[in-house]
Amino acid sequence: MQEHDFYNTSAKKRKKFYDDNWHKIIIHWVKWNQSFYKMVDLFIRISDSIIELWTWLWIVPKTIWYIWKDMISMDFSEEMLNIAKENCKEYKNITFKKWNINNIPYGDNLFDLVIKRLAPDNLKEISRILIPNWIFINFTNWEYDAIELKKLFNLPPHESINEFRTKLIDSNFDILYEWEFTFLEEYKDIDTLVKMLEIAPIIEDFYLNKEKYILVLEKLFKDNKSFFLTRHKYLTNARKKTI
Ligand SMILES: C[S@@+](CC[C@H](N)C(=O)[O-])C[C@H]1O[C@@H](n2cnc3c(N)ncnc32)[C@H](O)[C@@H]1O
């Protein structure tokens, strides 16, 4: 199954997870997303042309709709977009568009602000569509994110912050601000961990080989009362250079 099919087929499951757990998730997220949303709030207010990349269900547009600026939100999964459109139908300032990361369908130097949260990169494309001197806000999982699961299943870690910084600079950005932080998530039962792994792309083939992974996780919970997972996040504010 291709990545596109994975996102399309898991869209409804993801929506259900968020519907069922929204009240818990929002409190958890407000804590660790605060700096991201404060930064987004500030820059949206001074920007006129805004694009949010790889929107998923609705979380970024639904959290910042109140600023009431026109904004484009994109994703390549029609199923994700259908759910996002339905959830944001009262916010007429947000337009959803289906497109792929590799060629964003806009000309050069058009946007004041590009926002991307927990989604794939194409820094050259992002740099191309931004007006020189204007801003890219990126919030992402980082090097040690979910490291316990990566080690347990022998999976490669995320790229390092230094590798990402080099790519940003190569794509014609100056880094204005960065903030890196970690916290621990505690899982007290296997069901909650499995539900999270079904919707978060931490183990990419989890949905294909679920039984194999569950066997190992069951042993983990047999030997331990709870499982602590490191989350490692990184927030960047980068400005496109003028030349
Ligand atoms: C983890 S989710 C993004 C989360 C979302 N930005 C948020 O903050 O809630 C990743 C999203 O990227 C989209 N995506 C993955 N690969 C893509 C690609 N090549 N082009 C466009 N969208 C892509 C998926 O459909 C999915 O909705």
The ligand as a MOL file (V3000), in Angstrom:
LIG
                    3D

  0  0  0     0  0            999 V3000
M  V30 BEGIN CTAB
M  V30 COUNTS 27 29 0 0 0
M  V30 BEGIN ATOM
M  V30 1 C 0.8660 13.7980 10.7900 0
M  V30 2 S -0.1920 14.4690 9.6050 0 CHG=1
M  V30 3 C -0.1050 16.2250 9.7640 0
M  V30 4 C -0.6420 16.7940 11.0340 0
M  V30 5 C -1.2390 18.1840 10.9070 0
M  V30 6 N -0.3850 19.1180 10.1840 0
M  V30 7 C -1.5320 18.7060 12.2920 0
M  V30 8 O -0.8130 19.5920 12.7590 0
M  V30 9 O -2.4660 18.2260 12.9240 0 CHG=-1
M  V30 10 C 0.6780 14.3120 8.0450 0
M  V30 11 C -0.1890 14.7670 6.8810 0
M  V30 12 O 0.6650 14.8890 5.7530 0
M  V30 13 C -0.0600 14.4450 4.6190 0
M  V30 14 N 0.9610 14.0380 3.6470 0
M  V30 15 C 1.8300 13.0110 3.7710 0
M  V30 16 N 2.6220 12.9460 2.6710 0
M  V30 17 C 2.2210 13.9820 1.8560 0
M  V30 18 C 2.6520 14.4190 0.5710 0
M  V30 19 N 3.6260 13.7900 -0.1020 0
M  V30 20 N 2.0460 15.4990 0.0250 0
M  V30 21 C 1.0370 16.1450 0.6920 0
M  V30 22 N 0.5600 15.7490 1.9270 0
M  V30 23 C 1.1620 14.6770 2.4890 0
M  V30 24 C -0.9180 13.2800 5.1190 0
M  V30 25 O -2.0700 13.0550 4.3240 0
M  V30 26 C -1.2930 13.7700 6.5140 0
M  V30 27 O -2.5390 14.4130 6.5060 0
M  V30 END ATOM
M  V30 BEGIN BOND
M  V30 1 1 1 2
M  V30 2 1 2 3
M  V30 3 1 2 10
M  V30 4 1 3 4
M  V30 5 1 4 5
M  V30 6 1 5 6
M  V30 7 1 5 7
M  V30 8 2 7 8
M  V30 9 1 7 9
M  V30 10 1 10 11
M  V30 11 1 11 12
M  V30 12 1 11 26
M  V30 13 1 12 13
M  V30 14 1 13 14
M  V30 15 1 13 24
M  V30 16 1 14 15
M  V30 17 1 14 23
M  V30 18 2 15 16
M  V30 19 1 16 17
M  V30 20 1 17 18
M  V30 21 2 17 23
M  V30 22 1 18 19
M  V30 23 2 18 20
M  V30 24 1 20 21
M  V30 25 2 21 22
M  V30 26 1 22 23
M  V30 27 1 24 25
M  V30 28 1 24 26
M  V30 29 1 26 27
M  V30 END BOND
M  V30 END CTAB
M  END
